[in-house]
Amino acid sequence: MNKKRIVSSCLLLSLIFTSGCWDSTEVNELAIELAWGIDKGQDDDVMISAQVIVPSKISSGQGDGKAGAGQGKPFFVVTSSGMNTLDAVQKMQTKLSRRVFRGHRRVIVIGESLARHGIKDVLDTYTRDPNLKLRTDLFVVKGSTAREFLNISYPLETIPGLGALGEYDQIGTLMEMGFINFLVSASSKGSSPTVPVLVSGLNTGLSQEGEQQDSSENVDAEGFRISGAGIFDQDLKLVGFLKTSDARILRWVTGKLQKLTISTQIPDQKGNASMDVNNPGSKIQPVIRGNQIKIFVTLTGQGDIRENNARLDLTQPGNVNLLQDTFNKHIEESVLQTITKVQKKYGTDVFGFGDVIHNKIPSQWKSLKNNWDLEFSKAEVFVKADLKVRRIGVTGPSVHLMDDEIKR
């Protein structure tokens, strides 16, 4: 049994055996934290922050809604530093009148400075402690610290940390699996982890690499948003970022995307169209001949046309096929561009191609695994999209068009 399967089995068993209560402490004796932050402290210390709820300031029966008028923040953030996480937690406890309870934690955020320094030395307690919840989502805070992020208010949620989960769900990603997926990738030589990125309203503009951000990445002065993904290497150090569109492609290729919307220009039609894709799928097939590695990626999905600004009458099968072919070509070009960018710029296999080779061609993997990042960067990748339009909406052409403006 390989190391990745052992890690996956251990994580699954820990989920089963840690689902019950470990003590009978009353709720009103606990300081319940829902979000947790990890930062680089002074010297080699680790700094932790907890977003703790204030039960008396949460509106009755509306744990995920807004706090009542005049109540103030329904949470506070407490911070402490130590030589490791447990040392910092012990020091944090001296600042609280109630025992810190981490069993309801939903979110872990990591400051960019610590992520770039490396997080391999701070992860042990998160899998060893039976009181901690493994089904937690993990985020990197770009251009800021976890402590600063946890102090940000979020207009739509009482507890700001839960806003990150809501945004993550809206972009079509499986929730509460981020930490487990990270640990599985971290234990494999055939893939490298990625973590979704959060950007606060105070940290837009230029990235740390000096690249101008897409205007769509900007957020309001208050609040935050999901902004792509952070790429980690095999040493669990953050090496760079993918923008939001590239991160969505990454999740599609790795089978971690539940839905997406595709928009593209229609050639020769002076217009554009959008399609909602449900249940997007991915199939990866490696072929190795001698020293040449070829990776064939097939992306599938079916969905509905949600906008048609191309003056096409979609009751005509030929026009539907035109749209379908255009979406497929757009996806093939976009996905190949993203994969090539990761190969050439980072040389880190975040797509799990190595894991696929390990599973499908184990005899070949033995000679590749110790130098896989280099082999990944040289592999030839081919992308095929096979999207199907199932519904065109309630109209064929746009209803506001004159008859002579419609292409039938």
C-alpha positions, 0 to 999 in steps of 0.5 A, spaced: 500 500 500 503 506 497 504 512 502 498 516 499 493 510 500 495 510 508 494 517 509 487 517 506 485 511 510 488 514 516 484 520 515 478 517 514 479 513 520 480 519 524 473 522 521 469 516 524 472 515 531 472 522 532 465 524 531 463 523 538 463 527 544 470 527 548 468 530 554 461 533 558 463 540 558 457 545 558 457 549 552 456 556 556 463 554 559 466 554 552 469 559 548 467 556 541 471 558 535 469 557 528 475 560 524 483 559 526 489 563 523 496 561 523 502 566 522 509 567 522 511 570 529 518 573 531 524 569 530 521 561 529 515 562 533 508 561 530 502 566 531 495 563 532 489 567 532 482 565 533 475 568 531 471 566 537 463 567 537 460 571 542 453 568 544 450 573 547 451 578 541 448 573 535 441 574 534 436 568 536 435 563 531 440 567 526 447 564 527 448 565 520 445 572 519 446 579 521 447 581 528 441 585 531 442 593 531 446 596 536 449 589 539 456 590 536 460 585 533 458 578 535 465 575 535 472 577 537 479 575 535 484 573 540 491 572 538 498 568 541 505 566 539 509 560 541 514 555 539 509 551 536 501 551 536 500 547 542 504 552 546 501 558 543 494 555 545 496 554 552 498 562 552 492 564 548 488 560 554 490 565 559 487 570 556 480 567 556 475 566 561 472 559 558 476 553 555 477 554 547 473 549 544 476 547 537 471 542 535 466 546 531 472 550 527 470 551 519 476 555 517 483 555 517 487 561 514 494 562 513 498 568 512 502 569 506 508 570 509 508 564 513 505 560 507 512 562 503 516 560 509 513 553 509 508 550 513 510 543 514 513 544 521 506 547 523 501 541 521 502 535 526 497 537 531 492 538 526 492 531 524 494 528 531 489 532 536 482 528 536 478 534 538 480 537 531 475 537 525 479 534 519 473 536 515 475 544 515 477 548 509 484 551 508 485 558 505 491 563 504 490 570 505 494 574 500 498 580 501 496 580 509 496 576 515 491 571 518 490 575 524 488 581 520 483 577 515 480 574 522 478 582 524 475 584 517 467 584 518 463 581 512 456 584 510 452 578 509 455 574 515 455 574 522 461 570 523 466 573 517 470 566 517 463 563 514 463 568 509 469 565 506 465 558 506 459 561 502 464 564 497 467 558 496 461 554 495 458 559 490 464 558 485 462 551 485 467 547 489 466 542 494 466 545 501 469 542 508 474 537 504 480 543 503 484 540 508 483 533 507 485 534 500 491 538 502 494 533 506 493 527 501 496 531 496 502 533 501 503 526 502 504 524 494 510 525 490 505 525 484 501 531 486 503 538 489 497 542 493 493 548 492 489 552 497 484 557 495 486 565 496 482 570 500 484 577 498 481 583 503 479 590 500 485 593 503 490 588 499 488 589 491 492 592 486 499 589 485 500 582 487 507 580 491 510 578 484 508 585 481 503 583 476 497 587 475 491 584 478 485 583 473 480 588 475 475 583 476 479 581 482 478 587 486 473 587 492 470 593 496 473 596 502 470 592 507 469 584 506 473 579 502 473 575 496 476 568 493 481 570 488 484 564 485 489 559 488 496 558 491 501 553 489 505 549 494 511 545 492 513 539 495 516 542 501 509 545 502 512 552 501 507 557 497 511 559 490 506 563 487 498 564 485 493 562 480 488 567 478 481 566 479 479 563 472 486 559 472 484 556 479 477 554 476 480 550 470 485 547 475 479 544 479 475 542 473 481 538 471 482 535 478 475 533 478 473 538 484 468 542 480 461 542 481 458 547 476 461 553 472 459 558 467 462 559 460 462 565 456 466 566 450 465 571 443 462 567 437 467 568 431 464 572 425 457 573 429 459 580 433 456 577 439 457 572 445 454 567 449 454 564 456 453 557 458 451 554 465 455 547 465 453 542 470 457 536 473 463 538 469 467 531 469 475 530 467 479 524 464 486 524 464 490 518 460 497 518 460 502 515 455 509 514 455 514 512 450 521 512 451 523 518 454 516 522 452 511 523 456 504 525 453 498 527 457 491 527 454 486 531 458 478 530 456 473 535 459 466 533 459 459 537 461 452 538 459 448 545 460 444 550 458 445 556 454 443 562 459 445 568 454 445 569 447 448 575 444 450 573 437 443 574 433 443 566 432 436 562 432 437 557 437 431 553 434 436 551 429 440 545 430 446 548 426 446 554 430 446 550 437 452 546 434 456 552 432 455 555 439 457 548 442 463 547 438 465 555 440 465 553 447 469 547 446 474 550 442 474 556 447 475 551 453 481 547 450 485 553 448 484 556 455 485 549 459 492 548 455 494 555 456 493 554 464 497 548 464 502 550 460 503 556 464 504 552 470 509 547 467 513 553 465 512 558 470 512 553 476 514 546 474 509 544 480 504 538 478 498 541 481 494 537 476 495 530 479 498 528 473 503 524 477 498 520 481 494 518 475 501 515 472 502 512 478 495 508 478 495 507 471 502 505 469 506 503 476 511 500 472 513 507 469 512 511 475 518 508 479 523 511 474 519 518 474 517 519 481 524 522 484 524 527 479 517 528 477 517 536 477 522 536 472 518 531 468 512 534 469 514 541 466 517 537 460 510 533 458 506 534 452 499 535 454 493 535 449 486 537 451 479 535 448 473 538 450 466 535 449 461 539 452 453 538 450 448 543 450 442 540 452 437 546 453 437 553 449 432 557 454 425 559 453 427 563 446 430 561 440 433 568 437 433 574 442 426 577 442 428 584 441 431 582 434 428 584 428 426 578 423 432 580 418 437 581 424 436 574 426 441 568 423 437 562 422 
